[in-house]
Amino acid sequence: MIAGVDATLGVNYGTVANNLPTPADVVALLKTTTITRVKLYNADPAIISAFSGSGISLVVGVSNDQIYSLGRSPSFAQQWVTANVASYVPATNIIAIAVGNEVLTASPNLQSSLVPAMQNLHTGLVNLGLADRIKVSTPHSFGVITKSYPPNMGLFRADLSADVFTPMLDFLAQTGAPFMINAYPYFAYRDDSKLSIAYALFEPNTGVTDPATGLHYDNLFDAQVDAVYAAMGRLGHQDIKVVVSETGWPSFGDAGESGVGVTNAQTYNGNLIKHLAQVTGTPARPNAAVETYIFSLFNENLKPGPASERNFGLFLPDRNTVYNVGIQTGPSPPMNSAPPPPPGNSTSPPPSTPAPASPPPPPPPTAASPPPASNGTAPRPPPPPTTSPPPNPAPAHPPPPPTTTPTPPTASPPPPPPVVPTPPTPPPPFSIPPPPPFTPPPSPPPPKAPAPSTPPFNPSPPSPPMVMPPPPPAGILPPVVPSPSPPMASPAPPTTPGVTPPPSGKDTWCVAKPGSSQVDLQNALNFACGEGGADCSAIQDSGPCFLPNSLFSHASFAFNSYYSKSGRNYWNCFFGNSSLITITNPSYSTCLYP
């Protein structure tokens, strides 16, 4: 047990899996650890209820697809707060509402709705007398930072500063809410061959000194946090606390994934926890606790993408630890109920080879500002420059062999369809007025930026969970689970001897497969419109593709939207064997498939 860390240590509770313990068993497990804060990606009533009386602080999530309606309708926001927050307090210690996940990078068409949604939810809390104890914020991808080295030169993306961040920071300062950032040194190391792994893992290294301030950094985590503080300072705010809403390291991955493994994951998370326990703050904010949420609580076997995406957990679904980071205060309690049967692709990751520390490096040059990171499984555009990266002339890992990718349904047998439990009974019924007629806001073009002068990295995080949510208000689609983080970039397509891959590329579309079960379609629709970052505005009430109002039709549009934004590779049309690629354009009337 590590003393002193409980006040700042939290964990993300993701549920993109079909073999996790019940919410009651999860709470019992958490009570045997020093974890005192939990962040959710939605407002699942069974999970929120399970935390009643536990003493564990809870951050409740709003799915990205609800943000437009919450921003337009104060009455809808009031009903959301009443149903998903007020119904559970004070028995459940809800401390914050996380509005969406990485909205500005995952769903740019919602940029103009994000701050109004936050304001309306806060007003709802004020009306119920809960605003003093429950704050409203939104987690951001590190891709909103266009410059992060040296830390003192941290800068928000220019296209977001005036229209989004200025009013958002004013709101956070006025309400006493924190700025939430998803910061992943793992992605920095994975994407930048010059970065020292010792610097990323909190291991001994020479570090770097910010030439503007003279402050010395011996780990990338602190440098990323201080870059965010500097970016807020440039917009006139030194009065807002930074909360790291996601960070972590995968314990297992595919053959070509650099840096993954039990040893590195244990080293990163273990050193992070010790660092937080010391309450030394960061060089720019010394002695200030950094509230941090590790991603994630469990390995999640249904997450798409490379194997690393399914192996960020501290615990296995059977509640045994993946590795020891010193947070357990006692043995895991017995299960109250039998867990679902384990899937065929869920295995304990093997240990990795320890990465040697890097030799003393010279400070790197300042990189130019690259374009923002993208979400989805398609290859990412150049991300923000590395924050204070000591180059590593002798990389801890050799150049990776060609990567592999999950084989699509037609190339090899797909994973078994997820077993989704019956949605739990929601809180006492209430009447939510349907939101105003939907006119989808246009999605602005991505900003242009010069190419970076040094190899960039993308600290965009992996993505959290999808669950069957409570019944939605009439006239809108069921809530979907937001993306905590975009899936990692898809590697080269897999090849299977004797099997011809399906068509892909231009003049192909991804649609729902006839005969798919309603559960599979709903589960896949939730992922595409939430975690997958697809633009599903056209299938909202009054949208051009809302009719026919059927799950099959809506799923087809969502699948194709995800397929299109991810690059139209055949492996992007993989939705648990509930989708297929067609060469016939499924557009109809005013409903145009991208």
NULO-221602 format. One record per residue (C-alpha): y, x, z; residue number from 1; residue in one letter. Coordinates in steps of 0.1 Angstrom, whole numbers. Example, Ala and Ser with C-alpha at 12.3 -4.5 7.8 and 13.67 -1.06 7.14 Angstrom:
BEGIN
<<-45; 123; 78>; 1; 'a'>
<<-11; 137; 71>; 2; 's'>
! end
This chain:
BEGIN
<<0; 0; 0>; 1; 'm'>
<<35; 13; -9>; 2; 'i'>
<<61; 4; 17>; 3; 'a'>
<<96; -7; 6>; 4; 'g'>
<<87; -19; -29>; 5; 'v'>
<<81; -56; -21>; 6; 'd'>
<<118; -65; -24>; 7; 'a'>
<<121; -54; -60>; 8; 't'>
<<85; -56; -75>; 9; 'l'>
<<76; -86; -96>; 10; 'g'>
<<50; -93; -123>; 11; 'v'>
<<49; -114; -155>; 12; 'n'>
<<22; -141; -153>; 13; 'y'>
<<10; -146; -189>; 14; 'g'>
<<-16; -171; -199>; 15; 't'>
<<-25; -163; -236>; 16; 'v'>
<<-62; -162; -227>; 17; 'a'>
<<-92; -186; -222>; 18; 'n'>
<<-108; -168; -193>; 19; 'n'>
<<-82; -165; -166>; 20; 'l'>
<<-86; -176; -130>; 21; 'p'>
<<-72; -210; -119>; 22; 't'>
<<-35; -210; -107>; 23; 'p'>
<<-47; -214; -71>; 24; 'a'>
<<-70; -183; -74>; 25; 'd'>
<<-41; -164; -90>; 26; 'v'>
<<-19; -171; -60>; 27; 'v'>
<<-46; -161; -36>; 28; 'a'>
<<-49; -128; -55>; 29; 'l'>
<<-12; -121; -54>; 30; 'l'>
<<-11; -127; -17>; 31; 'k'>
<<-34; -96; -13>; 32; 't'>
<<-8; -74; -30>; 33; 't'>
<<28; -62; -24>; 34; 't'>
<<40; -84; -53>; 35; 'i'>
<<65; -109; -41>; 36; 't'>
<<81; -121; -74>; 37; 'r'>
<<64; -137; -104>; 38; 'v'>
<<80; -146; -137>; 39; 'k'>
<<66; -174; -159>; 40; 'l'>
<<73; -181; -196>; 41; 'y'>
<<73; -218; -193>; 42; 'n'>
<<74; -246; -167>; 43; 'a'>
<<37; -254; -163>; 44; 'd'>
<<34; -279; -135>; 45; 'p'>
<<0; -268; -123>; 46; 'a'>
<<12; -232; -120>; 47; 'i'>
<<45; -241; -103>; 48; 'i'>
<<27; -264; -79>; 49; 's'>
<<1; -237; -70>; 50; 'a'>
<<29; -215; -57>; 51; 'f'>
<<40; -241; -32>; 52; 's'>
<<41; -227; 3>; 53; 'g'>
<<30; -192; -9>; 54; 's'>
<<63; -174; 0>; 55; 'g'>
<<62; -158; -35>; 56; 'i'>
<<95; -161; -55>; 57; 's'>
<<92; -177; -89>; 58; 'l'>
<<112; -174; -121>; 59; 'v'>
<<105; -205; -142>; 60; 'v'>
<<108; -202; -180>; 61; 'g'>
<<123; -224; -208>; 62; 'v'>
<<105; -222; -241>; 63; 's'>
<<126; -211; -271>; 64; 'n'>
<<120; -244; -289>; 65; 'd'>
<<139; -264; -262>; 66; 'q'>
<<171; -243; -263>; 67; 'i'>
<<188; -262; -292>; 68; 'y'>
<<184; -295; -274>; 69; 's'>
<<194; -281; -241>; 70; 'l'>
<<225; -266; -256>; 71; 'g'>
<<235; -299; -273>; 72; 'r'>
<<227; -324; -246>; 73; 's'>
<<239; -320; -209>; 74; 'p'>
<<218; -351; -200>; 75; 's'>
<<186; -335; -214>; 76; 'f'>
<<194; -303; -195>; 77; 'a'>
<<199; -324; -163>; 78; 'q'>
<<165; -341; -168>; 79; 'q'>
<<148; -307; -175>; 80; 'w'>
<<162; -293; -142>; 81; 'v'>
<<152; -324; -123>; 82; 't'>
<<116; -324; -136>; 83; 'a'>
<<109; -287; -137>; 84; 'n'>
<<129; -273; -108>; 85; 'v'>
<<141; -300; -83>; 86; 'a'>
<<106; -316; -82>; 87; 's'>
<<91; -285; -66>; 88; 'y'>
<<117; -270; -43>; 89; 'v'>
<<119; -260; -15>; 90; 'p'>
<<81; -259; -12>; 91; 'a'>
<<79; -236; -42>; 92; 't'>
<<105; -208; -40>; 93; 'n'>
<<121; -210; -74>; 94; 'i'>
<<148; -183; -76>; 95; 'i'>
<<158; -184; -113>; 96; 'a'>
<<154; -200; -147>; 97; 'i'>
<<147; -177; -177>; 98; 'a'>
<<161; -194; -207>; 99; 'v'>
<<139; -185; -236>; 100; 'g'>
<<126; -150; -243>; 101; 'n'>
<<143; -125; -266>; 102; 'e'>
<<161; -153; -283>; 103; 'v'>
<<188; -132; -300>; 104; 'l'>
<<162; -111; -318>; 105; 't'>
<<132; -136; -321>; 106; 'a'>
<<152; -168; -330>; 107; 's'>
<<186; -158; -344>; 108; 'p'>
<<192; -193; -356>; 109; 'n'>
<<195; -203; -319>; 110; 'l'>
<<223; -177; -311>; 111; 'q'>
<<250; -204; -309>; 112; 's'>
<<229; -226; -287>; 113; 's'>
<<218; -201; -261>; 114; 'l'>
<<249; -198; -239>; 115; 'v'>
<<256; -236; -240>; 116; 'p'>
<<220; -242; -229>; 117; 'a'>
<<224; -218; -200>; 118; 'm'>
<<257; -235; -190>; 119; 'q'>
<<241; -270; -192>; 120; 'n'>
<<212; -259; -170>; 121; 'l'>
<<235; -243; -145>; 122; 'h'>
<<255; -276; -144>; 123; 't'>
<<223; -294; -137>; 124; 'g'>
<<216; -272; -108>; 125; 'l'>
<<252; -276; -95>; 126; 'v'>
<<247; -314; -96>; 127; 'n'>
<<216; -311; -75>; 128; 'l'>
<<231; -287; -50>; 129; 'g'>
<<207; -259; -62>; 130; 'l'>
<<231; -235; -80>; 131; 'a'>
<<236; -212; -50>; 132; 'd'>
<<199; -203; -47>; 133; 'r'>
<<187; -206; -83>; 134; 'i'>
<<203; -185; -111>; 135; 'k'>
<<202; -190; -148>; 136; 'v'>
<<198; -160; -172>; 137; 's'>
<<179; -151; -204>; 138; 't'>
<<156; -121; -211>; 139; 'p'>
<<166; -98; -240>; 140; 'h'>
<<147; -74; -262>; 141; 's'>
<<160; -38; -260>; 142; 'f'>
<<168; -44; -297>; 143; 'g'>
<<201; -59; -287>; 144; 'v'>
<<212; -24; -277>; 145; 'i'>
<<223; -6; -309>; 146; 't'>
<<231; 27; -292>; 147; 'k'>
<<215; 40; -261>; 148; 's'>
<<219; 78; -261>; 149; 'y'>
<<235; 92; -242>; 150; 'p'>
<<232; 64; -216>; 151; 'p'>
<<270; 64; -210>; 152; 'n'>
<<275; 54; -247>; 153; 'm'>
<<253; 23; -245>; 154; 'g'>
<<265; -4; -269>; 155; 'l'>
<<255; -39; -278>; 156; 'f'>
<<250; -49; -314>; 157; 'r'>
<<284; -55; -330>; 158; 'a'>
<<274; -88; -345>; 159; 'd'>
<<265; -102; -311>; 160; 'l'>
<<293; -87; -289>; 161; 's'>
<<321; -111; -294>; 162; 'a'>
<<304; -144; -302>; 163; 'd'>
<<274; -141; -278>; 164; 'v'>
<<276; -114; -252>; 165; 'f'>
<<313; -119; -243>; 166; 't'>
<<309; -155; -232>; 167; 'p'>
<<274; -148; -218>; 168; 'm'>
<<286; -120; -196>; 169; 'l'>
<<315; -141; -184>; 170; 'd'>
<<290; -168; -175>; 171; 'f'>
<<267; -144; -156>; 172; 'l'>
<<296; -129; -137>; 173; 'a'>
<<310; -163; -127>; 174; 'q'>
<<276; -176; -115>; 175; 't'>
<<263; -144; -99>; 176; 'g'>
<<233; -143; -122>; 177; 'a'>
<<217; -110; -135>; 178; 'p'>
<<214; -96; -170>; 179; 'f'>
<<177; -95; -180>; 180; 'm'>
<<164; -68; -202>; 181; 'i'>
<<129; -60; -215>; 182; 'n'>
<<127; -22; -213>; 183; 'a'>
<<95; -4; -225>; 184; 'y'>
<<94; 34; -225>; 185; 'p'>
<<59; 30; -240>; 186; 'y'>
<<73; 17; -273>; 187; 'f'>
<<99; 46; -273>; 188; 'a'>
<<70; 71; -270>; 189; 'y'>
<<49; 53; -295>; 190; 'r'>
<<76; 52; -322>; 191; 'd'>
<<93; 85; -316>; 192; 'd'>
<<72; 117; -321>; 193; 's'>
<<99; 138; -305>; 194; 'k'>
<<99; 120; -272>; 195; 'l'>
<<82; 138; -243>; 196; 's'>
<<55; 117; -228>; 197; 'i'>
<<62; 132; -194>; 198; 'a'>
<<98; 118; -196>; 199; 'y'>
<<84; 84; -205>; 200; 'a'>
<<58; 85; -176>; 201; 'l'>
<<80; 96; -147>; 202; 'f'>
<<61; 129; -147>; 203; 'e'>
<<77; 163; -140>; 204; 'p'>
<<99; 174; -169>; 205; 'n'>
<<133; 191; -175>; 206; 't'>
<<150; 158; -184>; 207; 'g'>
<<184; 156; -200>; 208; 'v'>
<<220; 155; -189>; 209; 't'>
<<245; 130; -202>; 210; 'd'>
<<272; 152; -217>; 211; 'p'>
<<299; 126; -210>; 212; 'a'>
<<292; 120; -173>; 213; 't'>
<<272; 150; -162>; 214; 'g'>
<<245; 127; -148>; 215; 'l'>
<<209; 140; -151>; 216; 'h'>
<<180; 118; -161>; 217; 'y'>
<<144; 128; -155>; 218; 'd'>
<<129; 95; -168>; 219; 'n'>
<<135; 72; -197>; 220; 'l'>
<<134; 40; -176>; 221; 'f'>
<<166; 49; -157>; 222; 'd'>
<<183; 60; -189>; 223; 'a'>
<<175; 26; -206>; 224; 'q'>
<<188; 7; -176>; 225; 'v'>
<<220; 27; -175>; 226; 'd'>
<<225; 22; -212>; 227; 'a'>
<<226; -15; -205>; 228; 'v'>
<<251; -11; -177>; 229; 'y'>
<<273; 10; -201>; 230; 'a'>
<<271; -17; -228>; 231; 'a'>
<<282; -44; -204>; 232; 'm'>
<<310; -21; -192>; 233; 'g'>
<<323; -18; -227>; 234; 'r'>
<<328; -56; -227>; 235; 'l'>
<<347; -55; -194>; 236; 'g'>
<<319; -62; -169>; 237; 'h'>
<<309; -38; -141>; 238; 'q'>
<<300; -67; -119>; 239; 'd'>
<<266; -79; -132>; 240; 'i'>
<<232; -66; -119>; 241; 'k'>
<<206; -56; -144>; 242; 'v'>
<<171; -70; -139>; 243; 'v'>
<<142; -54; -159>; 244; 'v'>
<<124; -86; -169>; 245; 's'>
<<95; -68; -186>; 246; 'e'>
<<81; -32; -186>; 247; 't'>
<<46; -19; -188>; 248; 'g'>
<<20; 3; -206>; 249; 'w'>
<<-13; -7; -223>; 250; 'p'>
<<-46; 6; -209>; 251; 's'>
<<-65; 3; -241>; 252; 'f'>
<<-59; 1; -278>; 253; 'g'>
<<-72; 7; -313>; 254; 'd'>
<<-82; 42; -324>; 255; 'a'>
<<-48; 51; -340>; 256; 'g'>
<<-25; 38; -313>; 257; 'e'>
<<-7; 67; -297>; 258; 's'>
<<-4; 70; -259>; 259; 'g'>
<<-26; 40; -249>; 260; 'v'>
<<-52; 45; -222>; 261; 'g'>
<<-60; 39; -186>; 262; 'v'>
<<-47; 73; -174>; 263; 't'>
<<-13; 68; -190>; 264; 'n'>
<<-10; 31; -179>; 265; 'a'>
<<-19; 40; -144>; 266; 'q'>
<<5; 69; -144>; 267; 't'>
<<34; 49; -157>; 268; 'y'>
<<30; 18; -136>; 269; 'n'>
<<21; 38; -105>; 270; 'g'>
<<51; 61; -108>; 271; 'n'>
<<73; 32; -116>; 272; 'l'>
<<63; 14; -84>; 273; 'i'>
<<69; 46; -64>; 274; 'k'>
<<103; 50; -80>; 275; 'h'>
<<113; 14; -72>; 276; 'l'>
<<101; 19; -36>; 277; 'a'>
<<124; 48; -31>; 278; 'q'>
<<154; 25; -38>; 279; 'v'>
<<173; 55; -54>; 280; 't'>
<<187; 33; -81>; 281; 'g'>
<<197; 50; -113>; 282; 't'>
<<220; 80; -119>; 283; 'p'>
<<249; 56; -128>; 284; 'a'>
<<240; 31; -100>; 285; 'r'>
<<226; 52; -72>; 286; 'p'>
<<210; 35; -41>; 287; 'n'>
<<209; 1; -59>; 288; 'a'>
<<175; -16; -60>; 289; 'a'>
<<163; -24; -96>; 290; 'v'>
<<145; -57; -96>; 291; 'e'>
<<116; -51; -121>; 292; 't'>
<<88; -73; -134>; 293; 'y'>
<<57; -55; -148>; 294; 'i'>
<<41; -69; -179>; 295; 'f'>
<<16; -81; -171>; 296; 's'>
<<-6; -96; -144>; 297; 'l'>
<<-38; -100; -165>; 298; 'f'>
<<-52; -87; -197>; 299; 'n'>
<<-49; -116; -222>; 300; 'e'>
<<-78; -118; -247>; 301; 'n'>
<<-61; -143; -271>; 302; 'l'>
<<-30; -123; -279>; 303; 'k'>
<<-28; -114; -316>; 304; 'p'>
<<-21; -80; -330>; 305; 'g'>
<<-36; -46; -321>; 306; 'p'>
<<-59; -42; -292>; 307; 'a'>
<<-31; -28; -270>; 308; 's'>
<<-15; -62; -271>; 309; 'e'>
<<-44; -76; -251>; 310; 'r'>
<<-45; -48; -225>; 311; 'n'>
<<-12; -46; -206>; 312; 'f'>
<<-26; -62; -175>; 313; 'g'>
<<-29; -48; -140>; 314; 'l'>
<<-60; -70; -134>; 315; 'f'>
<<-90; -81; -154>; 316; 'l'>
<<-96; -119; -156>; 317; 'p'>
<<-123; -115; -130>; 318; 'd'>
<<-95; -103; -107>; 319; 'r'>
<<-108; -67; -104>; 320; 'n'>
<<-81; -41; -110>; 321; 't'>
<<-79; -23; -144>; 322; 'v'>
<<-67; 7; -124>; 323; 'y'>
<<-53; 13; -89>; 324; 'n'>
<<-15; 16; -85>; 325; 'v'>
<<-14; 11; -48>; 326; 'g'>
<<-2; -25; -46>; 327; 'i'>
<<-33; -41; -30>; 328; 'q'>
<<-32; -47; 8>; 329; 't'>
<<-67; -62; 9>; 330; 'g'>
<<-97; -71; -12>; 331; 'p'>
<<-95; -98; -38>; 332; 's'>
<<-104; -132; -22>; 333; 'p'>
<<-134; -152; -35>; 334; 'p'>
<<-129; -175; -64>; 335; 'm'>
<<-123; -211; -55>; 336; 'n'>
<<-138; -222; -87>; 337; 's'>
<<-158; -207; -115>; 338; 'a'>
<<-138; -191; -142>; 339; 'p'>
<<-143; -199; -178>; 340; 'p'>
<<-170; -179; -196>; 341; 'p'>
<<-157; -145; -208>; 342; 'p'>
<<-150; -141; -245>; 343; 'p'>
<<-170; -118; -267>; 344; 'g'>
<<-141; -94; -273>; 345; 'n'>
<<-131; -89; -236>; 346; 's'>
<<-142; -55; -223>; 347; 't'>
<<-130; -31; -197>; 348; 's'>
<<-110; -4; -213>; 349; 'p'>
<<-124; 32; -212>; 350; 'p'>
<<-104; 59; -195>; 351; 'p'>
<<-80; 78; -216>; 352; 's'>
<<-75; 115; -218>; 353; 't'>
<<-46; 126; -195>; 354; 'p'>
<<-15; 136; -215>; 355; 'a'>
<<-2; 170; -207>; 356; 'p'>
<<34; 174; -196>; 357; 'a'>
<<58; 185; -223>; 358; 's'>
<<73; 220; -224>; 359; 'p'>
<<111; 223; -215>; 360; 'p'>
<<130; 206; -244>; 361; 'p'>
<<166; 210; -255>; 362; 'p'>
<<188; 179; -254>; 363; 'p'>
<<186; 158; -285>; 364; 'p'>
<<215; 149; -309>; 365; 'p'>
<<231; 115; -307>; 366; 't'>
<<215; 91; -332>; 367; 'a'>
<<234; 68; -354>; 368; 'a'>
<<231; 31; -348>; 369; 's'>
<<202; 16; -367>; 370; 'p'>
<<196; -21; -375>; 371; 'p'>
<<182; -43; -347>; 372; 'p'>
<<145; -46; -340>; 373; 'a'>
<<126; -75; -355>; 374; 's'>
<<101; -97; -339>; 375; 'n'>
<<67; -107; -353>; 376; 'g'>
<<37; -88; -364>; 377; 't'>
<<52; -74; -396>; 378; 'a'>
<<64; -38; -398>; 379; 'p'>
<<96; -35; -378>; 380; 'r'>
<<129; -23; -392>; 381; 'p'>
<<143; 9; -376>; 382; 'p'>
<<151; 1; -339>; 383; 'p'>
<<178; 15; -315>; 384; 'p'>
<<179; 52; -311>; 385; 'p'>
<<159; 68; -283>; 386; 't'>
<<177; 70; -249>; 387; 't'>
<<179; 106; -238>; 388; 's'>
<<146; 118; -254>; 389; 'p'>
<<136; 153; -246>; 390; 'p'>
<<117; 163; -277>; 391; 'p'>
<<81; 175; -273>; 392; 'n'>
<<73; 204; -296>; 393; 'p'>
<<36; 201; -286>; 394; 'a'>
<<28; 164; -286>; 395; 'p'>
<<5; 152; -259>; 396; 'a'>
<<-14; 132; -285>; 397; 'h'>
<<-25; 146; -320>; 398; 'p'>
<<-13; 128; -351>; 399; 'p'>
<<-31; 95; -351>; 400; 'p'>
<<-57; 86; -378>; 401; 'p'>
<<-51; 56; -400>; 402; 'p'>
<<-47; 26; -377>; 403; 't'>
<<-68; -5; -378>; 404; 't'>
<<-59; -41; -374>; 405; 't'>
<<-76; -72; -362>; 406; 'p'>
<<-98; -84; -391>; 407; 't'>
<<-86; -118; -406>; 408; 'p'>
<<-109; -148; -406>; 409; 'p'>
<<-121; -142; -441>; 410; 't'>
<<-129; -105; -436>; 411; 'a'>
<<-150; -108; -405>; 412; 's'>
<<-160; -134; -380>; 413; 'p'>
<<-128; -145; -360>; 414; 'p'>
<<-127; -146; -323>; 415; 'p'>
<<-140; -178; -307>; 416; 'p'>
<<-115; -207; -306>; 417; 'p'>
<<-96; -207; -273>; 418; 'p'>
<<-109; -230; -246>; 419; 'v'>
<<-78; -248; -234>; 420; 'v'>
<<-80; -268; -202>; 421; 'p'>
<<-68; -303; -201>; 422; 't'>
<<-31; -302; -193>; 423; 'p'>
<<-24; -308; -157>; 424; 'p'>
<<-8; -339; -145>; 425; 't'>
<<30; -334; -147>; 426; 'p'>
<<54; -342; -118>; 427; 'p'>
<<64; -378; -113>; 428; 'p'>
<<74; -394; -146>; 429; 'p'>
<<110; -395; -156>; 430; 'f'>
<<129; -407; -186>; 431; 's'>
<<144; -381; -209>; 432; 'i'>
<<168; -395; -235>; 433; 'p'>
<<159; -381; -270>; 434; 'p'>
<<183; -353; -280>; 435; 'p'>
<<210; -359; -306>; 436; 'p'>
<<199; -359; -343>; 437; 'p'>
<<188; -324; -352>; 438; 'f'>
<<207; -304; -377>; 439; 't'>
<<192; -269; -377>; 440; 'p'>
<<218; -242; -374>; 441; 'p'>
<<217; -216; -401>; 442; 'p'>
<<202; -183; -394>; 443; 's'>
<<227; -155; -399>; 444; 'p'>
<<217; -125; -420>; 445; 'p'>
<<207; -94; -401>; 446; 'p'>
<<235; -69; -397>; 447; 'p'>
<<236; -38; -419>; 448; 'k'>
<<237; -5; -402>; 449; 'a'>
<<234; 31; -413>; 450; 'p'>
<<201; 49; -411>; 451; 'a'>
<<195; 68; -379>; 452; 'p'>
<<198; 106; -380>; 453; 's'>
<<168; 110; -357>; 454; 't'>
<<135; 92; -356>; 455; 'p'>
<<142; 58; -339>; 456; 'p'>
<<121; 39; -316>; 457; 'f'>
<<116; 2; -309>; 458; 'n'>
<<114; -7; -272>; 459; 'p'>
<<107; -43; -281>; 460; 's'>
<<80; -55; -257>; 461; 'p'>
<<47; -73; -261>; 462; 'p'>
<<47; -110; -258>; 463; 's'>
<<37; -135; -231>; 464; 'p'>
<<19; -166; -228>; 465; 'p'>
<<11; -199; -244>; 466; 'm'>
<<-2; -228; -224>; 467; 'v'>
<<-6; -265; -229>; 468; 'm'>
<<28; -277; -216>; 469; 'p'>
<<37; -310; -199>; 470; 'p'>
<<45; -340; -222>; 471; 'p'>
<<78; -336; -239>; 472; 'p'>
<<107; -360; -243>; 473; 'p'>
<<103; -385; -270>; 474; 'a'>
<<113; -374; -305>; 475; 'g'>
<<108; -337; -302>; 476; 'i'>
<<78; -314; -305>; 477; 'l'>
<<58; -304; -274>; 478; 'p'>
<<73; -273; -256>; 479; 'p'>
<<60; -241; -270>; 480; 'v'>
<<56; -208; -252>; 481; 'v'>
<<83; -182; -259>; 482; 'p'>
<<78; -148; -270>; 483; 's'>
<<84; -123; -242>; 484; 'p'>
<<81; -98; -266>; 485; 's'>
<<74; -95; -302>; 486; 'p'>
<<39; -85; -312>; 487; 'p'>
<<36; -49; -323>; 488; 'm'>
<<39; -39; -359>; 489; 'a'>
<<9; -47; -380>; 490; 's'>
<<-10; -16; -391>; 491; 'p'>
<<-25; -11; -425>; 492; 'a'>
<<-48; -39; -436>; 493; 'p'>
<<-85; -35; -426>; 494; 'p'>
<<-112; -31; -451>; 495; 't'>
<<-148; -44; -448>; 496; 't'>
<<-173; -31; -474>; 497; 'p'>
<<-185; -58; -497>; 498; 'g'>
<<-158; -83; -486>; 499; 'v'>
<<-128; -91; -508>; 500; 't'>
<<-97; -100; -487>; 501; 'p'>
<<-80; -133; -494>; 502; 'p'>
<<-49; -133; -516>; 503; 'p'>
<<-16; -125; -500>; 504; 's'>
<<20; -116; -510>; 505; 'g'>
<<44; -135; -532>; 506; 'k'>
<<34; -170; -543>; 507; 'd'>
<<9; -175; -514>; 508; 't'>
<<13; -198; -484>; 509; 'w'>
<<-5; -201; -451>; 510; 'c'>
<<-14; -236; -440>; 511; 'v'>
<<-36; -254; -415>; 512; 'a'>
<<-73; -256; -424>; 513; 'k'>
<<-87; -291; -428>; 514; 'p'>
<<-112; -299; -402>; 515; 'g'>
<<-96; -278; -375>; 516; 's'>
<<-96; -293; -340>; 517; 's'>
<<-65; -308; -325>; 518; 'q'>
<<-67; -283; -296>; 519; 'v'>
<<-69; -253; -319>; 520; 'd'>
<<-40; -265; -340>; 521; 'l'>
<<-18; -273; -310>; 522; 'q'>
<<-26; -239; -295>; 523; 'n'>
<<-18; -221; -327>; 524; 'a'>
<<14; -241; -333>; 525; 'l'>
<<25; -232; -298>; 526; 'n'>
<<21; -195; -306>; 527; 'f'>
<<38; -196; -340>; 528; 'a'>
<<69; -215; -328>; 529; 'c'>
<<71; -197; -295>; 530; 'g'>
<<57; -162; -291>; 531; 'e'>
<<54; -156; -328>; 532; 'g'>
<<91; -163; -334>; 533; 'g'>
<<87; -186; -364>; 534; 'a'>
<<116; -208; -374>; 535; 'd'>
<<103; -243; -366>; 536; 'c'>
<<136; -261; -367>; 537; 's'>
<<126; -280; -399>; 538; 'a'>
<<98; -298; -380>; 539; 'i'>
<<120; -310; -352>; 540; 'q'>
<<130; -347; -351>; 541; 'd'>
<<153; -355; -381>; 542; 's'>
<<145; -321; -397>; 543; 'g'>
<<135; -321; -434>; 544; 'p'>
<<98; -315; -426>; 545; 'c'>
<<95; -337; -395>; 546; 'f'>
<<77; -364; -416>; 547; 'l'>
<<48; -369; -418>; 548; 'p'>
<<49; -366; -380>; 549; 'n'>
<<14; -352; -376>; 550; 's'>
<<1; -322; -359>; 551; 'l'>
<<-16; -310; -390>; 552; 'f'>
<<16; -311; -411>; 553; 's'>
<<37; -295; -384>; 554; 'h'>
<<11; -268; -379>; 555; 'a'>
<<10; -260; -416>; 556; 's'>
<<48; -255; -418>; 557; 'f'>
<<48; -234; -386>; 558; 'a'>
<<19; -212; -398>; 559; 'f'>
<<37; -206; -431>; 560; 'n'>
<<70; -198; -414>; 561; 's'>
<<53; -172; -393>; 562; 'y'>
<<33; -159; -423>; 563; 'y'>
<<65; -156; -444>; 564; 's'>
<<86; -138; -417>; 565; 'k'>
<<58; -114; -410>; 566; 's'>
<<55; -101; -445>; 567; 'g'>
<<29; -124; -462>; 568; 'r'>
<<0; -101; -454>; 569; 'n'>
<<-33; -118; -452>; 570; 'y'>
<<-38; -108; -416>; 571; 'w'>
<<-6; -126; -407>; 572; 'n'>
<<-24; -159; -415>; 573; 'c'>
<<-48; -156; -386>; 574; 'f'>
<<-47; -185; -362>; 575; 'f'>
<<-81; -186; -346>; 576; 'g'>
<<-99; -199; -377>; 577; 'n'>
<<-75; -229; -380>; 578; 's'>
<<-56; -216; -410>; 579; 's'>
<<-61; -205; -446>; 580; 'l'>
<<-41; -190; -475>; 581; 'i'>
<<-34; -211; -505>; 582; 't'>
<<-18; -203; -539>; 583; 'i'>
<<-5; -239; -542>; 584; 't'>
<<30; -244; -530>; 585; 'n'>
<<28; -270; -502>; 586; 'p'>
<<65; -280; -504>; 587; 's'>
<<73; -316; -509>; 588; 'y'>
<<104; -338; -513>; 589; 's'>
<<132; -321; -493>; 590; 't'>
<<107; -301; -472>; 591; 'c'>
<<107; -266; -487>; 592; 'l'>
<<81; -241; -474>; 593; 'y'>
<<95; -205; -473>; 594; 'p'>
! end
